[in-house]
Amino acid sequence: MAIQIRTKADNAILAQSTDADKAVLVENCWYFSPEQVDIERFTKTDRIYNCPYKGIAYWYDLHTDEGTVQNVAWVYDEPKDGYDHIAGRIGFYNRETSATTAQSVTSDETTTA
């Protein structure tokens, strides 16, 4: 089973694992390697979130035909001990947000992000 993150505006794939093991689920958030993300649609910002458990996360803004949506994804470049497995991975919520949806799909439904 693969995981996809899609835009709500146009249903485009933003991130996709080819195998559920390649996307990491931590505390109801999916973390993808940068290669699994359509990174050209994002800009990494100076805005941060300081998680008491995982450390400092930098937000990514999403660029769409309708404009820019802030704080859609994030990355922990140097997470705290115990969260090394998400270092450099781009995180998305495993739920519907104002800009994205997360879904499990079969291998028949996967395409290149």
DSSP file (Angstrom, degrees, kcal/mol; ACC not computed):
  #  RESIDUE AA STRUCTURE BP1 BP2  ACC     N-H-->O    O-->H-N    N-H-->O    O-->H-N    TCO  KAPPA ALPHA  PHI   PSI    X-CA   Y-CA   Z-CA
    1    1 A M              0   0    0      0, 0.0    19,-1.5     0, 0.0     2,-0.2   0.000 360.0 360.0 360.0 131.7    0.0    0.0    0.0
    2    2 A A  E     -A  105   0A   0    103,-2.8   103,-2.7    17,-0.2     2,-0.4  -0.631 360.0-132.7-101.8 161.5    1.4    3.4   -1.0
    3    3 A I  E     -A  104   0A   0    101,-0.2    14,-2.5    -2,-0.2     2,-0.4  -0.950  20.5-170.9-116.0 135.5    0.7    6.8    0.6
    4    4 A Q  E     -AB 103  16A   0     99,-2.8    99,-2.4    -2,-0.4     2,-0.5  -0.976  14.1-158.3-125.6 142.1   -0.2    9.9   -1.4
    5    5 A I  E     -AB 102  15A   0     10,-2.7     9,-3.3    -2,-0.4    10,-1.6  -0.988  24.8-176.7-112.2 125.3   -0.5   13.6   -0.4
    6    6 A R  E     -AB 101  13A   0     95,-2.5    95,-2.1    -2,-0.5     7,-0.2  -0.869  28.3-109.6-123.6 154.7   -2.6   15.5   -2.8
    7    7 A T  E  >  -A  100   0A   0      5,-2.4     4,-1.0    -2,-0.3    93,-0.3  -0.562  16.7-145.1 -76.1 145.8   -3.7   19.1   -3.2
    8    8 A K  T  4 S+     0   0    0     91,-2.6    -1,-0.1    -2,-0.2    92,-0.1   0.811  95.0  60.4 -77.3 -30.7   -7.3   19.8   -2.5
    9    9 A A  T  4 S-     0   0    0     90,-0.5    -1,-0.1     1,-0.2    91,-0.1   0.938 131.0  -1.2 -65.2 -49.1   -7.4   22.5   -5.2
   10   10 A D  T  4 S-     0   0    0      2,-0.1    -1,-0.2     0, 0.0    -2,-0.2   0.310  90.4-118.2-128.5   7.4   -6.6   20.4   -8.2
   11   11 A N     <  +     0   0    0     -4,-1.0    -3,-0.1     1,-0.2     2,-0.1   0.685  57.8 158.7  63.1  20.3   -6.0   16.9   -6.8
   12   12 A A        -     0   0    0      1,-0.1    -5,-2.4    -6,-0.1     2,-0.5  -0.446  47.8-107.7 -73.3 148.7   -2.4   16.9   -7.9
   13   13 A I  E     +B    6   0A   0     -7,-0.2    -7,-0.3     1,-0.2     3,-0.1  -0.668  38.4 172.3 -79.2 123.5    0.1   14.5   -6.2
   14   14 A L  E    S+     0   0A   0     -9,-3.3    24,-3.3    -2,-0.5     2,-0.3   0.761  70.7   7.2 -96.9 -35.8    2.5   16.4   -4.0
   15   15 A A  E     +BC   5  37A   0    -10,-1.6   -10,-2.7    22,-0.3    -1,-0.4  -0.994  65.7 176.2-149.2 146.4    4.2   13.4   -2.3
   16   16 A Q  E     -B    4   0A   0     20,-2.1     2,-0.3    -2,-0.3   -12,-0.2  -0.953  18.2-149.4-156.5 131.6    4.0    9.7   -2.9
   17   17 A S        -     0   0    0    -14,-2.5     3,-0.1    -2,-0.3   -14,-0.1  -0.752  10.7-149.6 -93.7 149.7    5.6    6.6   -1.5
   18   18 A T  S    S+     0   0    0     -2,-0.3     2,-0.3     1,-0.3    -1,-0.1   0.584  91.8  19.7 -89.5 -12.1    6.0    3.7   -3.8
   19   19 A D  S >> S-     0   0    0    -16,-0.1     3,-2.6     1,-0.0     4,-0.6  -0.952  81.2-123.3-155.4 134.0    5.7    1.4   -0.8
   20   20 A A  G >4 S+     0   0    0    -19,-1.5     3,-0.7    -2,-0.3   -18,-0.1   0.767 110.2  64.6 -55.9 -26.2    4.2    2.3    2.6
   21   21 A D  G 34 S+     0   0    0      1,-0.2    -1,-0.3   -20,-0.1   -19,-0.1   0.737  94.9  59.7 -68.5 -21.0    7.5    1.4    4.3
   22   22 A K  G <4 S+     0   0    0     -3,-2.6     2,-0.5     2,-0.1    11,-0.3   0.684  97.1  65.5 -84.2 -18.0    9.3    4.2    2.5
   23   23 A A  S << S-     0   0    0     -3,-0.7     2,-0.5    -4,-0.6     9,-0.2  -0.897  83.7-140.3-100.0 134.7    7.0    6.9    4.0
   24   24 A V  E     -D   31   0B   0      7,-2.6     7,-2.3    -2,-0.5     2,-0.6  -0.844   6.5-151.1-102.9 125.4    7.5    7.1    7.8
   25   25 A L  E     +D   30   0B   0     -2,-0.5     2,-0.4     5,-0.2     5,-0.2  -0.855  22.9 167.4 -97.0 119.9    4.5    7.6   10.0
   26   26 A V  E >   -D   29   0B   0      3,-2.7     3,-0.9    -2,-0.6    -2,-0.0  -0.975  68.2 -23.1-134.9 118.6    5.2    9.5   13.3
   27   27 A E  T 3  S-     0   0    0     -2,-0.4     3,-0.1     1,-0.3    -1,-0.1   0.888 126.8 -46.7  49.8  50.1    2.5   10.9   15.5
   28   28 A N  T 3  S+     0   0    0      1,-0.2    66,-2.2    65,-0.1     2,-0.4   0.738 118.2 107.7  67.0  26.3   -0.2   11.1   12.8
   29   29 A C  E <   -DE  26  93B   0     -3,-0.9    -3,-2.7    64,-0.2     2,-0.4  -0.996  61.9-136.6-132.1 139.7    2.2   12.7   10.2
   30   30 A W  E     -DE  25  92B   0     62,-2.5    62,-2.5    -2,-0.4     2,-0.5  -0.791  14.0-159.1 -94.2 137.0    3.8   11.2    7.1
   31   31 A Y  E     -DE  24  91B   0     -7,-2.3    -7,-2.6    -2,-0.4     2,-0.3  -0.978  10.7-171.2-119.4 124.3    7.4   11.9    6.4
   32   32 A F  E     - E   0  90B   0     58,-2.6    58,-3.0    -2,-0.5    -9,-0.1  -0.834  28.3-110.5-113.8 147.6    8.7   11.4    2.8
   33   33 A S    >   -     0   0    0    -11,-0.3     3,-2.1    -2,-0.3     4,-0.2  -0.463  39.3-109.7 -67.7 151.9   12.2   11.5    1.4
   34   34 A P  G >  S+     0   0    0      0, 0.0     3,-1.5     0, 0.0     5,-0.4   0.810 118.0  63.4 -56.0 -30.3   12.7   14.6   -0.7
   35   35 A E  G 3  S+     0   0    0      1,-0.3    -2,-0.0     3,-0.1     4,-0.0   0.727  98.9  55.1 -66.2 -20.5   12.8   12.4   -3.9
   36   36 A Q  G <  S+     0   0    0     -3,-2.1   -20,-2.1     2,-0.1     2,-0.4   0.394  98.1  80.0 -91.9   2.6    9.2   11.4   -3.2
   37   37 A V  B <  S-C   15   0A   0     -3,-1.5     2,-2.3    -4,-0.2   -22,-0.3  -0.890  82.6-125.9-116.0 140.4    8.0   15.0   -3.1
   38   38 A D    >   +     0   0    0    -24,-3.3     3,-2.1    -2,-0.4     4,-0.1  -0.523  41.6 174.8 -76.8  72.8    7.2   17.4   -6.0
   39   39 A I  G >   +     0   0    0     -2,-2.3     3,-1.9    -5,-0.4    -1,-0.2   0.687  62.8  74.1 -63.8 -22.5    9.6   19.8   -4.4
   40   40 A E  G 3  S+     0   0    0      1,-0.3    -1,-0.3    -3,-0.2    -2,-0.1   0.700  91.7  58.3 -64.8 -17.7    9.4   22.3   -7.3
   41   41 A R  G <  S+     0   0    0     -3,-2.1    22,-3.2   -27,-0.1     2,-0.3   0.461 103.0  68.9 -88.1  -0.9    5.9   23.3   -6.0
   42   42 A F  E <   -F   62   0B   0     -3,-1.9     2,-0.4    20,-0.2    20,-0.2  -0.824  59.2-158.1-121.1 155.4    7.3   24.2   -2.6
   43   43 A T  E     -F   61   0B   0     18,-1.9    18,-2.6    -2,-0.3     2,-0.3  -0.995  22.1-133.2-128.3 126.6    9.5   26.9   -1.0
   44   44 A K  E     -F   60   0B   0     -2,-0.4    16,-0.2    16,-0.2     2,-0.2  -0.635  32.1-157.7 -75.3 133.7   11.3   26.3    2.3
   45   45 A T  E     -     0   0B   0     14,-2.9    -1,-0.0    -2,-0.3    14,-0.0  -0.479  30.0-116.0-108.8 176.3   10.8   29.3    4.5
   46   46 A D  E    S+     0   0B   0     -2,-0.2     2,-0.1    12,-0.1    14,-0.1   0.555  81.2 111.6 -84.4 -11.4   12.5   31.0    7.5
   47   47 A R  E     -     0   0B   0     12,-0.1    12,-2.0    11,-0.0     2,-0.3  -0.410  51.6-167.9 -68.0 138.4    9.4   30.2    9.6
   48   48 A I  E     -F   58   0B   0     10,-0.2     2,-0.4    -2,-0.1    10,-0.2  -0.856  23.4-153.6-126.2 160.1   10.0   27.6   12.3
   49   49 A Y  E     -F   57   0B   0      8,-2.1     8,-3.1    -2,-0.3     2,-1.0  -0.997  15.6-149.2-127.0 128.4    8.1   25.5   14.7
   50   50 A N  E     -F   56   0B   0     -2,-0.4     6,-0.2     6,-0.2    -2,-0.0  -0.801  14.0-164.7-102.7  94.7   10.0   24.4   17.9
   51   51 A C  E  >  -F   55   0B   0      4,-2.8     4,-1.7    -2,-1.0    -2,-0.0  -0.628  18.1-140.9 -77.6 129.9    8.6   21.0   18.8
   52   52 A P  T  4 S+     0   0    0      0, 0.0    -1,-0.1     0, 0.0     4,-0.1   0.724 100.0  34.7 -65.1 -18.7    9.6   20.1   22.4
   53   53 A Y  T  4 S+     0   0    0      2,-0.2    30,-0.1    27,-0.0    27,-0.1   0.847 128.6  27.7-100.0 -45.6   10.2   16.5   21.3
   54   54 A K  T  4 S-     0   0    0      1,-0.3    26,-2.3    25,-0.1     2,-0.3   0.696  99.0-130.6 -97.2 -21.5   11.5   16.6   17.8
   55   55 A G  E  <  -F   51   0B   0     -4,-1.7    -4,-2.8    24,-0.2     2,-0.5  -0.799  55.5  -5.1 109.6-151.5   13.3   19.9   17.7
   56   56 A I  E     -F   50   0B   0     22,-0.3    21,-0.4    -2,-0.3    22,-0.4  -0.727  58.3-167.9 -92.6 125.8   13.2   22.8   15.2
   57   57 A A  E     -F   49   0B   0     -8,-3.1    -8,-2.1    -2,-0.5     2,-0.4  -0.898  11.5-144.8-110.4 140.7   11.1   22.3   12.0
   58   58 A Y  E     -FG  48  75B   0     17,-2.6    17,-1.8    -2,-0.4   -10,-0.2  -0.897  22.2-128.0-103.5 134.0   11.2   24.6    9.0
   59   59 A W  E     - G   0  74B   0    -12,-2.0   -14,-2.9    -2,-0.4     2,-0.4  -0.445  12.0-148.2 -82.1 152.4    8.0   25.2    7.1
   60   60 A Y  E     -FG  44  73B   0     13,-3.1    12,-2.1   -16,-0.2    13,-1.4  -0.960   8.7-145.3-114.9 137.9    7.4   24.8    3.4
   61   61 A D  E     -F   43   0B   0    -18,-2.6   -18,-1.9    -2,-0.4     2,-0.4  -0.817  15.0-134.0 -98.7 144.7    4.9   26.9    1.4
   62   62 A L  E     -FG  42  69B   0      7,-2.8     7,-3.0    -2,-0.4     2,-0.5  -0.832  10.1-146.9-100.5 134.3    3.0   25.4   -1.5
   63   63 A H  E     + G   0  68B   0    -22,-3.2     2,-0.2    -2,-0.4     5,-0.2  -0.898  26.5 167.1-103.5 124.6    2.6   27.3   -4.8
   64   64 A T  E >   - G   0  67B   0      3,-3.0     3,-1.0    -2,-0.5     0, 0.0  -0.748  52.6 -99.3-125.9 173.2   -0.6   26.7   -6.7
   65   65 A D  T 3  S+     0   0    0      1,-0.2     3,-0.1    -2,-0.2    -1,-0.0   0.784 125.4  52.2 -63.1 -26.5   -2.4   28.3   -9.6
   66   66 A E  T 3  S-     0   0    0      1,-0.3     2,-0.3     3,-0.0    -1,-0.2   0.575 124.8 -89.9 -86.3 -10.2   -4.5   30.2   -7.1
   67   67 A G  E <   -G   64   0B   0     -3,-1.0    -3,-3.0     2,-0.0     2,-0.4  -0.917  61.6 -32.8 135.5-162.8   -1.5   31.5   -5.1
   68   68 A T  E     -G   63   0B   0     -2,-0.3     2,-0.5    -5,-0.2    -5,-0.2  -0.801  41.4-158.0-101.3 136.0    0.7   30.5   -2.2
   69   69 A V  E     -G   62   0B   0     -7,-3.0    -7,-2.8    -2,-0.4     3,-0.4  -0.964  21.0-136.6-111.9 122.0   -0.5   28.4    0.7
   70   70 A Q  E    S+     0   0B   0     -2,-0.5    -9,-0.2    -9,-0.2   -10,-0.0  -0.429  71.5   9.2 -80.4 150.9    1.7   28.8    3.8
   71   71 A N  E    S+     0   0B   0     -2,-0.1   -10,-0.2     1,-0.1    -1,-0.2   0.867  72.2 140.9  57.0  49.2    2.9   26.1    6.2
   72   72 A V  E    S+     0   0B   0    -12,-2.1    21,-0.4    -3,-0.4     2,-0.3   0.811  70.5   8.7 -88.3 -34.3    1.7   23.1    4.2
   73   73 A A  E     -G   60   0B   0    -13,-1.4   -13,-3.1    19,-0.1     2,-0.3  -0.854  66.2-162.1-140.0 172.4    4.8   20.9    4.9
   74   74 A W  E     -GH  59  91B   0     17,-1.2    17,-3.4   -15,-0.3     2,-0.3  -0.964   6.1-148.8-153.8 166.5    7.9   20.9    7.2
   75   75 A V  E     -GH  58  90B   0    -17,-1.8   -17,-2.6    -2,-0.3     2,-0.8  -0.998  10.6-148.4-143.7 139.5   11.3   19.4    7.7
   76   76 A Y  B     -i   87   0C   0     13,-0.6    12,-2.1    10,-0.5    13,-0.3  -0.907  17.4-178.9-102.6 101.0   13.5   18.7   10.7
   77   77 A D  S    S+     0   0    0     -2,-0.8    -1,-0.2   -21,-0.4   -20,-0.1   0.901  83.4  14.6 -67.8 -40.3   17.0   19.1    9.3
   78   78 A E  S    S-     0   0    0    -22,-0.4   -22,-0.3    -3,-0.1    -1,-0.3  -0.649  86.5-171.6-135.3  76.3   18.6   18.2   12.7
   79   79 A P        -     0   0    0      0, 0.0   -24,-0.2     0, 0.0     3,-0.1  -0.163  30.8 -92.1 -68.1 163.9   15.9   16.5   14.9
   80   80 A K    >   -     0   0    0    -26,-2.3     3,-2.0     1,-0.2   -27,-0.0  -0.223  61.4 -67.3 -68.0 163.7   16.5   15.7   18.5
   81   81 A D  T 3  S+     0   0    0      1,-0.3    -1,-0.2     2,-0.1     0, 0.0  -0.215 123.9  33.5 -52.2 139.6   17.8   12.3   19.6
   82   82 A G  T 3  S+     0   0    0     -3,-0.1    -1,-0.3   -28,-0.0     3,-0.1   0.233 108.3  70.1  95.1 -11.8   15.3    9.6   19.0
   83   83 A Y    X   +     0   0    0     -3,-2.0     3,-1.9     1,-0.1     4,-0.3   0.079  54.4 118.5-121.9  22.6   13.9   11.2   15.8
   84   84 A D  G >   +     0   0    0      1,-0.3     3,-1.5     2,-0.2    -1,-0.1   0.790  65.0  71.6 -58.2 -28.5   16.9   10.7   13.5
   85   85 A H  G 3  S+     0   0    0      1,-0.3    -1,-0.3    -3,-0.1    -2,-0.1   0.603  99.5  45.9 -68.3 -10.8   14.8    8.6   11.2
   86   86 A I  G X  S+     0   0    0     -3,-1.9     3,-2.0     2,-0.0   -10,-0.5   0.376  79.2 132.4-109.1   3.5   12.9   11.7   10.1
   87   87 A A  B <  S+i   76   0C   0     -3,-1.5   -10,-0.2    -4,-0.3     3,-0.1  -0.339  84.0   1.1 -57.8 126.0   15.9   14.0    9.5
   88   88 A G  T 3  S+     0   0    0    -12,-2.1    -1,-0.3     1,-0.3     2,-0.2   0.379 101.7 126.6  77.6  -5.2   15.7   15.7    6.1
   89   89 A R    <   -     0   0    0     -3,-2.0   -13,-0.6   -13,-0.3     2,-0.5  -0.599  62.0-122.2 -85.1 148.0   12.3   14.1    5.4
   90   90 A I  E     -EH  32  75B   0    -58,-3.0   -58,-2.6    -2,-0.2     2,-0.3  -0.798  28.6-145.8 -95.9 125.7    9.4   16.3    4.4
   91   91 A G  E     +EH  31  74B   0    -17,-3.4   -17,-1.2    -2,-0.5     2,-0.3  -0.659  19.7 176.1 -99.0 146.0    6.4   16.0    6.7
   92   92 A F  E     -E   30   0B   0    -62,-2.5   -62,-2.5    -2,-0.3     2,-0.1  -0.977  37.6 -99.8-138.3 150.1    2.7   16.3    5.9
   93   93 A Y  E     -E   29   0B   0    -21,-0.4     2,-0.9    -2,-0.3   -64,-0.2  -0.461  24.1-132.8 -68.8 143.2   -0.4   15.8    8.2
   94   94 A N  S    S+     0   0    0    -66,-2.2     2,-0.3    -2,-0.1    -1,-0.1  -0.352  84.8  58.4 -90.9  51.7   -2.1   12.4    7.8
   95   95 A R  S    S-     0   0    0     -2,-0.9     2,-0.3     8,-0.0    -2,-0.1  -0.953 100.5 -69.9-162.8 172.2   -5.5   14.1    7.6
   96   96 A E        +     0   0    0     -2,-0.3     5,-0.2     5,-0.2     2,-0.2  -0.577  52.0 176.9 -74.1 135.2   -7.3   16.6    5.5
   97   97 A T        -     0   0    0      3,-2.9   -25,-0.0    -2,-0.3     5,-0.0  -0.616  50.4 -85.2-122.0-174.0   -6.0   20.2    5.9
   98   98 A S  S    S+     0   0    0     -2,-0.2     3,-0.1     1,-0.2   -26,-0.0   0.750 128.0  21.4 -66.1 -21.8   -7.0   23.4    4.2
   99   99 A A  S    S+     0   0    0      1,-0.1   -91,-2.6   -91,-0.1   -90,-0.5   0.625 121.5  39.6-119.8 -19.9   -4.7   22.6    1.3
  100  100 A T  E     -A    7   0A   0    -93,-0.3    -3,-2.9   -92,-0.1     2,-0.3  -0.864  48.8-156.4-135.7 162.9   -4.0   18.8    1.3
  101  101 A T  E     -A    6   0A   0    -95,-2.1   -95,-2.5    -2,-0.3     2,-0.4  -0.970  14.2-147.1-131.4 151.6   -5.4   15.3    1.7
  102  102 A A  E     +A    5   0A   0     -2,-0.3     2,-0.3   -97,-0.2   -97,-0.2  -0.954  25.0 167.5-117.0 138.4   -3.6   12.1    2.7
  103  103 A Q  E     -A    4   0A   0    -99,-2.4   -99,-2.8    -2,-0.4     2,-0.4  -0.999  34.2-125.3-151.0 151.1   -4.7    8.8    1.3
  104  104 A S  E     -A    3   0A   0     -2,-0.3     2,-0.3  -101,-0.2  -101,-0.2  -0.785  35.4-178.6 -90.6 139.4   -3.6    5.2    1.0
  105  105 A V  E     -A    2   0A   0   -103,-2.7  -103,-2.8    -2,-0.4     2,-0.1  -0.935  26.6-111.5-135.8 159.2   -3.6    3.8   -2.5
  106  106 A T    >   -     0   0    0     -2,-0.3     3,-1.5  -105,-0.2     4,-0.4  -0.415  39.7-102.9 -81.9 166.2   -2.9    0.5   -4.2
  107  107 A S  G >  S+     0   0    0      1,-0.3     3,-0.8     2,-0.2    -1,-0.1   0.773 121.3  63.9 -62.6 -24.7    0.1    0.1   -6.5
  108  108 A D  G 3  S+     0   0    0      1,-0.2    -1,-0.3     3,-0.0    -3,-0.0   0.758 102.3  50.1 -67.3 -24.5   -2.3    0.3   -9.4
  109  109 A E  G <  S+     0   0    0     -3,-1.5     2,-0.2     2,-0.0    -1,-0.2   0.430  87.8 105.5 -96.7  -0.1   -3.2    3.9   -8.4
  110  110 A T    <   +     0   0    0     -3,-0.8     2,-0.3    -4,-0.4   -92,-0.1  -0.565  40.4 170.0 -85.7 145.5    0.3    5.3   -8.1
  111  111 A T        -     0   0    0     -2,-0.2     2,-0.3     0, 0.0    -2,-0.0  -0.850  45.7 -71.7-138.6 175.0    1.9    7.6  -10.6
  112  112 A T              0   0    0     -2,-0.3   -99,-0.1     1,-0.1   -76,-0.0  -0.575 360.0 360.0 -75.3 130.7    5.0    9.7  -10.7
  113  113 A A              0   0    0     -2,-0.3    -1,-0.1   -97,-0.1   -77,-0.0   0.478 360.0 360.0 -73.2 360.0    4.9   12.7   -8.4
